[in-house]
């Protein structure tokens, strides 16, 4: 990833302050089923906004926090986001949307409600004209890096648990600075390293997992097929949507694989994740083309995710259509593929 142009962090912080200075009930909202980057960024931004405005901000999310490491992160660092539902958003006169954007389809901001601020590191899309404060930096590997810069520029004394959350977010989002990390991410990582609780990070990374976690990996390997340099698998029904992302990351380690895709059924939707090792790839564009129409999708150059509502259709049929679209996009005519682990 190329390093972005220098940012005037103090100017951004001043704009942030003026945007929220007259607000009295502020919600910092991340994407549904949040990952460490979304969670850490929201808590850090809430601390920054409280410092700037003297308003106690609430941190919110929708969906579930399912992955064992993500639950362990909240437990070990004593962080407690609020799960929003129904008319929760009506209580707030300002909403900061973090690690996502309006119209992405992966957050619970209603279409008729405008965000007050959008802070993200995914490719910029439409729907931002009505947003008072927009800071979208595609050259950053983690949203946590952006918010860490705010905290530094504003002189916010973040507590150890939030500093540790930011460190772990950058560590996990960029896979130890090996995926999509630029200069700013490296600087933030090194700045946070001596201040983070390394024992807590170790416990988060070694969080216990249930037996069905290993069953999912067994199913993934049994169902995986190779299509030239692309490996695709289907988990069937999953208990947590973030499991497909974890297995896509796992399969990308396959020697010779340029792309790894995992899909599964969560509630009444097909959820999927794409990962690629190819330089200058456009995973977000690929998945948006495949699920165009009924589905929602987005992502970076090297990682992306999507969701397609079943709307009463048979899961196997919809999953087969998605698989065919992905194979056509990434593997040409190799429709049948070969099993990853032949019997």
C-alpha positions in Angstrom: 0.0 0.0 0.0 1.3 3.4 -0.9 1.6 5.9 1.9 -1.0 8.7 2.0 -0.5 12.4 1.7 0.3 14.1 5.1 -2.7 15.0 7.1 -3.1 18.1 9.3 -4.4 16.2 12.4 -4.8 19.4 14.5 -7.0 20.9 11.8 -9.1 17.7 11.6 -9.5 17.7 15.4 -10.6 21.4 15.4 -13.2 20.6 12.7 -14.4 17.6 14.7 -14.8 19.9 17.8 -16.8 22.5 16.0 -19.0 19.8 14.4 -20.0 18.4 17.7 -19.7 21.4 20.1 -23.4 22.1 20.3 -24.6 18.5 20.5 -25.8 17.0 23.8 -26.4 13.3 23.1 -23.7 11.7 20.9 -23.7 8.1 19.7 -20.5 6.7 18.2 -21.7 3.8 16.0 -19.6 1.2 14.2 -20.6 -1.4 11.7 -22.8 -4.4 12.5 -21.1 -7.5 13.9 -18.1 -5.4 14.8 -14.4 -6.4 14.6 -11.6 -5.1 16.8 -10.9 -2.2 14.5 -14.5 -1.0 14.7 -14.8 -1.5 18.4 -11.5 0.1 19.3 -12.1 3.1 17.0 -15.5 3.8 18.5 -14.3 3.7 22.1 -11.3 5.9 21.3 -13.4 8.4 19.3 -15.9 8.6 22.1 -13.0 9.5 24.5 -11.8 12.2 22.1 -15.3 13.7 21.6 -15.9 13.7 25.3 -12.6 15.5 25.8 -13.5 18.1 23.1 -17.1 18.7 24.0 -17.5 17.6 27.7 -20.4 15.3 26.5 -20.3 11.7 27.6 -20.6 9.8 24.4 -22.2 6.4 24.0 -20.7 3.6 21.9 -23.1 1.4 19.9 -23.2 -1.5 17.6 -25.9 -3.8 16.1 -25.8 -7.5 15.3 -23.6 -9.7 17.4 -20.0 -9.9 18.7 -19.4 -13.5 17.9 -15.8 -14.3 17.4 -14.1 -15.5 20.5 -11.2 -13.1 20.3 -13.6 -10.1 19.9 -15.6 -11.1 23.0 -12.3 -11.7 24.9 -11.2 -8.2 23.9 -14.2 -6.6 25.5 -13.9 -8.8 28.6 -10.2 -8.4 29.1 -10.3 -4.6 28.5 -13.5 -3.9 30.4 -15.2 -2.3 27.4 -19.0 -2.4 27.2 -20.6 -1.1 24.0 -24.4 -0.7 23.8 -26.3 -3.0 21.4 -28.7 -0.7 19.6 -32.1 -1.8 18.3 -35.5 -0.3 17.3 -35.8 3.3 18.2 -32.5 3.6 20.0 -31.1 6.1 17.6 -33.9 8.6 18.2 -32.3 9.4 21.6 -29.3 11.0 20.0 -28.9 14.4 18.3 -25.6 13.4 16.7 -24.2 10.2 15.3 -20.6 9.5 14.4 -20.3 6.6 12.0 -17.0 4.8 12.4 -15.2 2.1 10.2 -18.2 2.1 7.8 -20.1 4.6 5.6 -23.8 5.3 4.8 -25.2 3.0 2.2 -22.6 0.3 2.8 -25.3 -2.1 4.0 -23.2 -3.3 6.9 -24.4 -0.8 9.5 -27.7 0.0 11.1 -28.0 3.7 10.4 -31.4 4.2 8.8 -31.4 5.6 5.2 -33.4 8.6 6.3 -31.0 9.5 9.1 -27.9 11.5 8.3 -24.7 10.8 10.1 -23.1 13.9 11.7 -19.6 12.5 11.0 -18.1 9.6 9.0 -14.6 8.3 9.8 -13.4 5.4 7.8 -10.6 3.8 5.9 -12.6 1.9 3.2 -12.9 3.3 -0.3 -15.1 6.3 -0.4 -18.5 6.0 -1.9 -21.6 8.2 -2.3 -24.0 9.4 0.3 -21.6 11.7 2.1 -22.9 15.1 0.8 -25.1 15.6 3.9 -22.4 14.7 6.4 -20.9 17.6 8.3 -17.5 16.0 9.0 -16.0 13.4 6.7 -12.6 11.8 7.1 -12.2 8.8 4.8 -8.6 7.7 4.3 -8.2 4.8 1.9 -4.5 4.8 2.4 -4.8 3.7 6.0 -4.8 0.0 7.0 -6.9 0.5 10.1 -9.5 3.0 11.2 -7.9 2.8 14.7 -4.9 4.6 13.2 -7.0 7.6 12.2 -8.6 7.9 15.6 -5.3 7.5 17.4 -4.0 10.5 15.4 -7.0 12.5 16.7 -6.2 11.5 20.3 -2.5 12.6 19.9 -3.4 15.9 18.2 -6.0 16.7 20.8 -3.8 15.7 23.7 -6.4 13.2 25.0 -5.0 11.0 27.9 -6.4 7.7 26.8 -6.6 5.0 29.5 -4.6 1.8 29.1 -7.6 -0.3 28.1 -8.4 1.9 25.1 -4.7 2.2 24.2 -4.5 -1.6 24.3 -7.7 -1.9 22.2 -6.2 0.5 19.5 -3.0 -1.5 19.5 -4.8 -4.8 19.1 -7.0 -3.3 16.4 -4.1 -2.3 14.2 -2.3 -5.6 14.9 -5.3 -7.7 13.9 -6.6 -5.5 11.1 -3.3 -5.3 9.3 -2.2 -8.8 10.4 0.9 -7.6 12.2 1.5 -4.8 9.7 1.6 -7.3 6.8 -1.7 -6.5 5.2 -2.5 -3.0 3.9 -0.4 -1.2 6.4 1.1 2.2 5.5 3.5 4.5 7.2 0.8 6.0 9.5 -0.2 2.5 10.7 3.4 1.5 11.4 3.9 4.7 13.4 0.7 4.2 15.4 1.6 0.6 16.1 5.1 1.5 17.4 3.7 4.3 19.5 1.1 2.1 21.1 3.3 -0.9 21.6 5.0 0.2 24.8 1.7 1.5 26.3 -0.4 -1.5 25.6 -1.1 -4.3 28.0 0.7 -7.1 26.2 -0.5 -9.8 28.6 -4.1 -8.8 27.9 -3.4 -9.0 24.2 -1.9 -12.5 24.6 -5.0 -13.6 26.4 -7.2 -12.2 23.7 -5.4 -14.0 21.0 -5.6 -17.3 22.9 -9.3 -17.0 23.7 -10.9 -20.4 24.2 -13.2 -21.5 21.4 -16.1 -24.1 21.4 -16.0 -27.5 19.7 -18.1 -26.3 16.8 -15.4 -23.9 15.9 -13.2 -26.8 14.9 -16.1 -28.5 13.2 -16.4 -25.4 11.0 -12.8 -25.7 9.9 -13.4 -29.4 9.1 -16.4 -28.5 6.9 -14.4 -25.6 5.3 -11.6 -28.0 4.2 -14.0 -30.8 3.1 -16.0 -28.4 1.0 -13.1 -26.3 -0.4 -12.4 -26.4 -4.1 -9.6 -25.0 -6.1 -10.3 -23.0 -9.3 -6.9 -22.2 -10.8 -5.5 -19.7 -8.1 -8.8 -19.3 -6.3 -10.0 -21.4 -3.4 -13.7 -21.3 -2.5 -15.5 -23.0 0.3 -19.1 -23.1 1.8 -19.7 -23.6 5.5 -23.5 -24.0 5.3 -25.2 -22.6 8.4 -23.0 -20.6 10.7 -23.6 -19.3 14.3 -21.6 -16.1 13.8 -21.1 -14.2 10.5 -17.5 -13.3 11.3 -16.5 -17.0 11.1 -16.5 -16.8 7.3 -13.9 -14.0 7.4 -11.7 -16.0 9.8 -11.8 -19.0 7.5 -11.1 -16.9 4.4 -8.0 -15.6 6.1 -7.0 -19.1 7.0 -7.5 -20.5 3.4 -5.4 -17.6 1.9 -2.4 -19.3 3.4 -2.7 -22.0 0.8 0.4 -22.2 -1.3 -0.4 -20.9 -4.8 -3.7 -19.3 -3.8 -4.2 -15.7 -5.0 -7.8 -15.5 -3.8 -9.7 -17.2 -0.9 -13.5 -17.0 -0.5 -15.7 -18.4 2.2 -19.4 -18.2 2.4 -22.1 -19.5 4.7 -25.7 -19.0 5.8 -26.3 -16.7 8.7 -30.0 -16.2 9.7 -31.7 -15.6 6.3 -28.8 -14.4 4.3 -25.7 -15.6 2.5 -22.7 -14.0 4.0 -19.3 -14.1 2.3 -15.7 -12.9 2.7 -13.0 -12.5 0.0 -9.3 -12.3 0.7 -6.5 -11.9 -1.8 -2.7 -11.9 -1.8 -2.6 -10.2 -5.3 -1.0 -6.8 -5.4 -3.2 -4.0 -6.7 -6.3 -6.3 -6.4 -9.8 -4.8 -6.1 -11.6 -7.3 -3.9 -14.3 -4.7 -3.0 -15.1 -4.1 -6.7 -15.2 -7.9 -7.4 -17.7 -8.7 -4.7 -19.9 -5.8 -5.6 -20.2 -7.0 -9.2 -21.0 -10.5 -8.0 -23.8 -9.5 -5.5 -25.1 -6.5 -7.5 -28.8 -6.2 -7.1 -30.2 -7.9 -4.0 -27.0 -8.0 -2.1 -24.7 -5.5 -0.2 -21.0 -5.6 -0.4 -17.8 -3.6 0.0 -14.2 -3.7 1.1 -10.6 -2.8 0.4 -8.3 -3.9 -2.4 -7.2 -7.1 -0.5 -10.3 -7.9 1.6 -14.0 -7.6 1.2 -17.3 -9.0 2.4 -20.9 -9.2 1.3 -24.4 -10.3 2.3 -27.3 -11.5 0.0 -30.8 -11.8 1.6 -32.4 -15.2 0.7 -35.9 -13.8 0.7 -37.4 -17.3 0.7 -35.0 -18.7 -1.9 -33.1 -21.9 -1.3 -29.7 -21.3 0.2 -27.9 -23.9 -1.9 -29.2 -22.4 -5.1 -28.3 -18.9 -4.2 -24.8 -20.0 -2.9 -24.2 -21.9 -6.2 -25.0 -18.7 -8.2 -22.7 -16.7 -6.1 -19.9 -19.3 -6.4 -20.4 -19.3 -10.2 -20.1 -15.5 -10.3 -17.0 -15.6 -8.3 -15.4 -18.3 -10.4 -16.2 -16.4 -13.6 -14.7 -13.2 -12.1 -11.5 -14.8 -10.7 -10.8 -18.1 -12.3 -12.1 -17.9 -15.9 -13.4 -21.2 -17.3 -12.4 -23.4 -14.4 -16.0 -23.9 -13.2 -15.7 -27.4 -11.7 -12.5 -27.0 -9.7 -10.6 -29.6 -7.8 -11.1 -30.6 -4.1 -8.6 -29.0 -1.7 -8.4 -32.3 0.3 -9.3 -35.3 -1.9 -10.6 -38.4 -0.1 
